[in-house]
Amino acid sequence: MGLKQLLIDVWSPLNYKPVYNDGDRGMPHRRAFPEAAATWVPPADERRLAAYKLLAAYDKNQAGELAEFRDGPEARDRREFGDPSMYIEAILAHVLGREQRIVVPGAEQASDEQSAEAKAAARVEELLTTWAKDELLTMRVIQCERKSVSLGDGVYLLNWDPAKRRARCRVYDPGLYFPVLPEDGDADFPTRVHLAWELPEDKVRRLKPRLRRITYELDWIGPATASGITPDGRPVRAPVLTDPTDEAPAQPVLGLGDTIDPASGTILRQYPWNDEPTAYTCYLTDATWNLEDLKYPHDVDSLPLDKARFGTGLDGEVLDRLDLMIDFIPVIHVPNTVPEAEEHWGQSSLLKPLQIFDEIAGTDTDSSKASATTGSPLITVSGRPASNKQAAMTINPGQVIEVGENGRMDVLNTAPMLAELRNHAEYLGDRAATIARLPAVALGTTDPSKVPSGYALEISLGPLDALIGAMRLARAHKYRLLLKFVQRLHIAGQHPDWVGITPLDAEYAFGPYTPADKAAVLTQVSEAFKAGVISLETAVRMLREAGWPIEDIEDEITRIQARRFEDARALADATGSTKAVGNYLGIDINPDPTPPTPQLPPGGPAGEDDEDGEDEEDDEETPA
C-alpha cells in the first residue's frame, strides 16, 4: 500500500534527516546520493553508502549543500563552523594516544640469559618495527582511524610488493568495501570481499565510464594456471595441462608443493605458518566493466565475467583468479565501535549527537543574523522638521540630525537577544559533549586554573575512559590480525630476514591519552619499586606511559643497571658468580685466576720438628 517503513539499523539515527529518509520507502534521496543508487550497488548497501556521504558532508561543513537537493537554495544559508570536525579530531587523538608502538609479548625480557622464546619475540618485534617505519604505518593508521571515527568503518589492504620486498599497506574508503556476508556464519570473516568503484569517462583516452572491482576470495585449491589471451584479445588465466599421450589425455598440473589427499581427492598445501596442510587458498581478481554493459539485476557480486577485462600485475600475471599462495584474505575491516550481535558494521562517533549539531548550526545561523542588527542597529527618528521630506535616511559617524520640538531618536537594541543565542549555543555544545562522552577537559575548553584537584580531573574523565576503552576493544583484535598477516606475507614472499621466523602474536599498542602528573607517578613508582612490589621493567613501563622520554624500555633498564653498583655487590654476595654480576652491569668481567695454594717450608721460627714430625710446644709466654 506504499506505507512508510520504520527502519532500525546501524544508521537509523540518521532517519530524522529528510534527505536521508526521503519518501514513503524511507530510502535516501536519489539526486543527493546517486552513487548509492547505482544499479550495481546491492540494495542492502544503499543506506550504508548514503550514510557515509552524509557523515562526510558534516565533517567537511557541507551538510547545507547536501540538504539543498531536497530543501532548495535556502538550505545554503546554514552556518557550519566545524563542530563535527572538532569532535572527530578530539576522539581520534584520544583513541590513538600520544604515541603508538608494536609490542610482541616476551620481547622485553630478551637477553643472553633468557630463553629462545624471548629472543624470538625480540627478533619479531624488531622486524615488525622496521617494517612499520619503512611503510609509514603511523600515517596509515591515522588515515584509517579518521575514517573509522567519522564514518564508522575503516579498511586496510595488505599485498606483497616483489619490487620493494615487503608487504604494502593501503587504506580504502569504506564506501568501496563490499563484503559478501553469510546469512548463517561469522560476519567478522567473510570468505569473499569486493573493493569496487566507478571510473569516470576519459575523453582523452577514449574510455567510457567503467566499474572496477578487486575481489579476494577464499576457495578450494585448484590446479595450476597460467596467463593467456582469448581469441578476442582479452587476457585470462587457463589451466596448465600435461602433454597428451597415446595412453592418457592431457591432465591438469598441480602447483609446486601441492598434493592430493587420496581419501577426499582434494588438493592440499602446507603453509609455513600452519602445523597441518590445508585445502584453501586466496584468489585475486582485478576486473573492469563498461557501465553500459551492466544491466539490472546485476550487482557487485554477480557481474558477468564474460564482459570483464582483467588487469595485469607488475610481474605480467593476469589477475583472473590468481592464486596468491596464502590461506587468508588480506583485507582488514576496522569498525569504530563493537558491532552488535551478528552485525558487521561499526557506528560513527557523530551519529548520536548529530541532531545537536543541527541545532548548533541553526543557532549559529540565527546569531549571524542577529549580529547584523547589533552591529548596524535600526534607528527611528521622530519629530523631524517638516521641510525634510526624506522618508528614510542614512546615519553616518559624526552626523548631526535636526529634529523638531519634542523630537526623539530610538535605537533597536538586539544585543540581549544575541547574548542569549550565544548562551544557547554554549548549552548545546555542553549537551553534545555529554552525549558524545567527551568532557570539556578532553575538548580543551576547560580553564586549567578552575580545576580543583587532580582527583576531580580524573573523575571528570570517567565517561571518556569508558568510551576510549570500548573503542580500543573494537580495534585490538583487528590490529593483531593485521600484524599477523604482515608476518605471513613476508614469510610467503621469502624475505631473507624472515627465514626461519615463526609468526608470533603482536599488538599495536596505543599510548596514554589523559594528562598525567609526572611527579606523582614518579613518587608512586619509586615507593613501589623500593618496597619490592613491582619489578624494574614494570616501573620503567609506568614512567614511559606517564610521558617520560624513554624510547626503549630494555635499553633504559640496561643503562640503569650499569650504574647500580650496590645492587651488583649484593648480587655477588648472594650468588658468588662473577659472570652474573657482569651480565647485570652489562660489562665483561674476567676474574683473576685462582692463586696457587702456598707451600710452607718444613719448620719455622717457633721451633724445630720433633721426631714425630710435630713442633715442640713452647711453654714460655711469648712477649707481647
BELJO-V743859 format. One line per field, one symbol per residue. phi: phi as a letter, one per 20 degrees, with the letter a starting at -180 (. if undefined). A space follows every 10 residues. Layout:
phi = ???
This chain:
phi = .mffeddcbf dffefffgfe demffmdfff ffcfffeffe efgfefffff fgfffffffe mcfffffffd enffffffec dnffffffff ffffffmfbc becdgnffef afeeffffff ffffffffff ffffelfgff fffffffffe dobccdcdbe dffelbfdcc ddfffedcfe effcreffcf ebcddcbedf fdffeldegc cdcdcdbebf fdffcbfbcf genefbdcfe dfffcfebff cfdfffnfcd fffdneedbe efedecfcdd bdddcccccf ffeddgdfcf ecffffdede ecffenffec lffemcdbef ddedffcfff gmddeecffe ffefffffff ffffffffff fffffcfecd ccmfgffeef fcbdddfnfd decffmfbcd deedffffff ffffffffff ffffffldfg ffemdefgfe efafffffff egffffffff ffffegffff ffffffffff ffflfffdfn edgcfccdee ffcefcefff ffffffffff fmecefffff fffffeoffd ecffffffff ffdeffffff ffffdmdfff ffffemcedd ffgfffffde ffoaffqdfe fendfffeff ffff
